[in-house]
Each structure stands twice: as structure tokens, then as C-alpha cells.
Amino acid sequence: MTTRGHCILSHGFESGPDATKVTALAEVAQRLGWSHERPDYTDLDACREVSDLGDVPTRLQRLLGLATQAAARGPLVLAGSSLGAWISARVSLQVPVAGLFLMAPPIAMGPAPRLDAAAVPTSIVHGWDDELIPAADVVEWARPRRARVLLVDDSHRLSDNVQASVDAFAALLDGLSQGAAR
């Protein structure tokens, strides 16, 4: 079976690969003809001796390895929620990706480098009432990149807007698929 490309869906801190949002994204990717995988970072999130957010450098390396292999096979989209969004954006600087889908992306995380990403089609879903990352910071980060930003009436977890996230992800994948057909 031929696919349009591959999506790697990275869960947030203290979440998991079977979490509601990444599962919903996997379902829409499948429906639209994209293969997908959902890496499990729960072992790294538990490494509190490394940092309050677990072993972020190894989380980043795990995604980098998977993304490098996937990009060698064809178009790749990286998607993630919170810490999963941050590592997806960072990996996009090292691996060619067709697009990025970032949910509740942390613009700054203490001593870690500020959020940065490749100049590719990017779609962001963020909560107006995010208690960890101000919506204004996300809009300001997205502005020079001309990223598509959907601000929703929700908190950091975006639990009331799973369908809005799915719809935004579908729009990104559709746009990438149509662009490839031209």
C-alpha cells in the first residue's frame, strides 16, 4: 500500500502514546493515507534525576533517530503536544520534514533552548487559557514563520478541543498532499 508520507506523533510530558490527542491524530492520518507511529517516551519522562521534565536530551535523540529513518523513506510530518511539540520542532532543524503540527508548544523551557523550527508549513493549536505557556507568546513566535495558529477556549491540555486539533491536523495533511500533487 502506498502512503502519502509518514507522521511521527509525540506525546506530551507525563502522557503516553495511547493518549487521547495523539490517538485521534493517528486515526486521521490513517484515514488520509499517511502512515504513522507514536513513540513511547514514558520511560524518559520518569527520569526525574535528570530534570523536572525527565530526560529531555534522550527524548530528543529518540525522535531524531526515528525521524531520520522515516525521512529517508519519503515525506515526513512531525506532530506533538507540549514537550512533544518542542522536540518535534527542534528535530525539524536536523531532518527534512514536509510539515509540523504543534499543540501547546512551549516557547521557552527554563535552561533549554527556546523553541525553534524549520521553515516548513506549520500549524499550531493553543489554548487561550494555557496556564503554562501564554497564548501571546505562541502567536509572537508564529508570526515571522507565518504559521497557521488556532487559538481555542481551553487550557494547556487542550482536552476540550480534541476535535478542533484533529480538524487542524487534517487541514495540514490535506494541504501537504495537495501541494505534492501539483
C-alpha positions in Angstrom: 0.0 0.0 0.0 1.4 3.4 -1.0 1.1 6.2 1.5 1.3 9.9 1.1 4.0 10.1 3.8 4.7 9.3 7.4 3.7 11.1 10.6 5.5 10.8 13.9 3.2 11.8 16.8 5.0 12.7 20.0 3.0 12.8 23.3 3.5 15.4 26.0 5.2 15.0 29.3 3.6 12.5 31.7 1.3 11.4 28.9 1.7 8.4 26.6 1.5 7.1 23.1 -2.1 6.0 23.7 -3.2 9.4 24.9 -6.4 10.8 23.5 -4.9 13.6 21.3 -2.1 11.5 19.6 -4.5 8.6 19.1 -7.0 10.9 17.4 -4.2 12.4 15.2 -3.1 8.8 14.3 -6.7 8.0 13.2 -7.0 11.0 10.9 -3.5 10.4 9.5 -4.5 6.8 8.7 -7.8 7.9 7.1 -6.0 10.4 4.9 -3.4 7.9 3.7 -0.5 8.7 5.9 1.4 6.0 7.8 2.2 6.9 11.4 3.9 6.0 14.6 3.6 7.1 18.2 6.9 6.7 20.1 6.7 6.0 23.8 8.7 8.4 25.9 7.2 7.4 29.3 10.5 5.8 30.4 12.3 9.1 29.8 9.6 11.2 31.5 10.2 9.1 34.6 13.9 10.1 34.8 13.4 12.9 37.3 17.0 12.7 38.4 17.9 14.3 35.0 15.5 17.2 35.2 11.9 18.1 36.3 10.8 17.2 32.8 12.7 13.9 32.7 15.4 13.0 30.2 14.7 15.6 27.5 18.0 15.2 25.6 17.4 11.4 25.2 13.8 12.1 24.2 15.1 14.4 21.5 17.6 11.8 20.4 15.0 9.1 20.2 12.8 11.2 18.0 15.8 12.3 15.9 16.6 8.6 15.2 13.1 7.7 14.2 12.7 10.9 12.1 16.0 10.3 10.3 14.9 6.8 9.2 11.4 8.0 8.2 12.6 11.0 6.2 14.8 8.7 4.2 11.7 6.8 3.0 9.6 9.9 2.0 7.6 12.9 3.2 7.6 13.3 6.9 5.4 15.3 9.2 6.3 15.7 12.9 3.5 16.4 15.4 3.5 16.8 19.1 1.8 18.1 22.2 3.7 20.3 24.7 7.1 18.7 25.2 6.3 16.5 22.2 5.8 19.7 20.2 9.1 21.2 21.4 11.1 18.1 20.4 9.3 17.9 17.1 10.2 21.5 16.3 13.8 21.0 17.4 14.2 17.8 15.3 12.8 19.6 12.2 16.0 21.7 12.2 18.1 18.5 11.7 15.8 16.3 9.5 13.9 17.3 6.3 10.3 17.5 7.1 7.3 18.4 5.0 5.4 20.0 7.9 4.9 20.5 11.6 1.9 20.2 13.8 2.4 21.7 17.3 -0.2 21.6 20.1 0.5 23.8 23.1 4.2 24.3 22.1 6.4 25.6 24.9 8.2 28.7 23.6 10.7 28.6 26.5 11.5 25.8 28.9 13.9 27.1 31.6 17.5 26.4 30.6 16.6 24.6 27.4 17.0 26.4 24.1 14.0 28.5 23.0 11.6 26.9 20.6 12.9 26.9 17.1 11.8 25.0 14.0 12.5 24.6 10.3 10.8 26.9 7.8 8.1 24.5 6.7 4.3 24.6 6.7 3.4 24.7 10.4 0.0 24.5 12.1 -0.4 25.3 15.8 -3.3 24.7 18.2 -3.1 26.5 21.5 -5.4 27.3 24.4 -6.3 30.9 25.3 -6.2 29.9 28.9 -3.0 27.8 28.8 -1.7 28.0 32.4 1.9 27.2 31.3 2.5 28.9 28.0 0.9 32.3 27.3 -1.1 32.4 24.1 0.5 35.7 23.2 4.0 34.2 23.3 2.9 31.5 20.8 1.3 34.0 18.5 4.5 36.1 18.6 6.7 33.0 17.9 4.4 32.0 15.0 4.2 35.5 13.4 7.5 35.6 11.5 7.0 32.0 10.3 3.5 32.7 9.0 2.4 29.6 10.8 -1.3 28.8 11.0 -2.5 29.3 14.6 -5.8 28.2 16.0 -6.5 29.6 19.5 -9.2 27.7 21.3 -11.1 28.2 24.6 -9.1 25.7 26.6 -6.2 25.1 28.9 -2.7 23.6 28.3 -4.1 20.0 27.9 -6.5 21.0 25.1 -8.8 18.3 26.3 -12.0 20.2 25.3 -10.7 20.7 21.8 -9.5 17.3 20.6 -11.8 17.5 17.5 -10.5 21.0 16.7 -7.0 19.7 16.9 -7.9 16.7 14.6 -9.5 19.1 12.1 -6.4 21.4 12.1 -4.1 18.4 11.6 -6.3 17.1 8.8 -6.1 20.5 7.1 -2.3 20.5 7.3 -2.1 17.0 5.9 -4.6 17.8 3.1 -2.6 20.9 2.2 0.6 19.0 2.1 -1.0 16.2 0.0 -2.4 18.8 -2.5 0.9 20.6 -2.7 2.7 17.3 -3.6 0.1 16.6 -6.3 0.9 19.8 -8.1 
